[in-house]
Amino acid sequence: MSNKNQFDNKSQAWSARFSEPVSDLVKRYTASVFFDKRLALFDIQGSLAHAEMLAHVGVITSDDYANIQKGMAQITAEIQSGQFEWLLDLEDVHLNIEKRLVELIGDAGKRLHTGRSRNDQVATDIRLWLRNEIDHIIVLLKALRKALATLAVKEHATIMPGFTHLQVAQPITFGHHMLAYAEMFGRDIERLEDCRKRTNRLPLGAAALAGTTWPIDRQRVAQTLGFDSVCVNSLDAVSDRDFAIEFVAAASLIMMHISRFSEELVLWMSPRIGFIDLADRFCTGSSIMPQKKNPDVPELARGKTGRVYGHLQALLTLMKGQPLTYNKDNQEDKEGLFDSADTIRDTLTIFVDMIPGIRVKKERMETAAKEGFSTATDLADYLVRKGMPFRDAHETVALAVRQCEEKGCDLADLSLAELQTLHPSIGEDVFQFLTLEGSVSARKHIGGTAPERVLIEAHSILNE
């Protein structure tokens, strides 16, 4: 290879070491620029903090730093306007930005990489990006909780059947049901806040793997970038992707909760159940059956859950066999991580918009709650208050349910005389416990389904 050709191939940061250029197929196979370019503004943010520190400790001059600031400002404007030219030959976001910086400001741009490597640079960029994503997702989760709480207030006294094994169990309020999901998403917020703590540690300064001989000030860079601390072991700093795995694990739990909610929305929209209806803009029709209204959004969210699960498995598999420290395998961490965050953000955004449009069919819910003897436990509790041991009361009410099945009626339809055959001390007051309203209203303890408790807990969320 001639010196001229070798010079032309210096688009790679390491080209002088090699005697022949990389093939076009290998370039395409190994390049990440067309998906990691979304890190561009975070890469610039990290580079400016690094440059400020280098100037502060005297590694570069103040003039160099000023030129780097000026060049990065122009690059930022080009990226934001869509005028920046991304080159496959330059592999990744970092080299593309560095090459453009050198074009704009000359040797000062070449000095920027002093005291760092792409290994600690990309680790920093991902953490900056992910920290930002976590903050946005937490905002969406809080909005989703408020949407659920608002619906809970609206439907705080709407009675529906509560299920176990998809069999009618006990009457509950629809508002209470919505608050169950608000609890799930509250735990998701806690997990993300905890994940953010481990994400918010600075790897920059670890260089390739062993640190650097330059007199850098990592704490200064951490403070500039808003990191809580620095990664204290250089080997771990460049090779750690635990924070990414932890995020996708948290994202998988969020999607699991979304999927459970979606499953119920799909079931409830079925004409065979008919508990709710969704606004038309979240549904589609059929190409052949004109009567259809399909709940596409919840169905698709249910499907996308598996997509995020897959990214978690991929990341775990990616890391399980890697020796210390950085390996090219780690380039594969980004697409799954990016897609998980995109899926979570899009899903939460659309659900925040969809929940206020849920139309509850109260009459159908109440009718369903009257099926399956949902107040049987209330009758058992009534007998216990009259002095019967609970296990005996349980058996007695089971016999009453069998009697009702034979007669084709509900427990509340039995006459007082018939009920007194269960226990002679049963009085007229028993019927208040056999009504749906009486059943839910009696459960007014913390965590109960009573309308007054639903209002308290929903307003607590709305006031957060």
Order of alpha helices (4+ residues) and beta strands (2+ residues): alpha-alpha-alpha-alpha-alpha-alpha-alpha-alpha-beta-beta-alpha-beta-alpha-beta-alpha-alpha-beta-alpha-alpha-beta-alpha-alpha-alpha-alpha-alpha-alpha-alpha
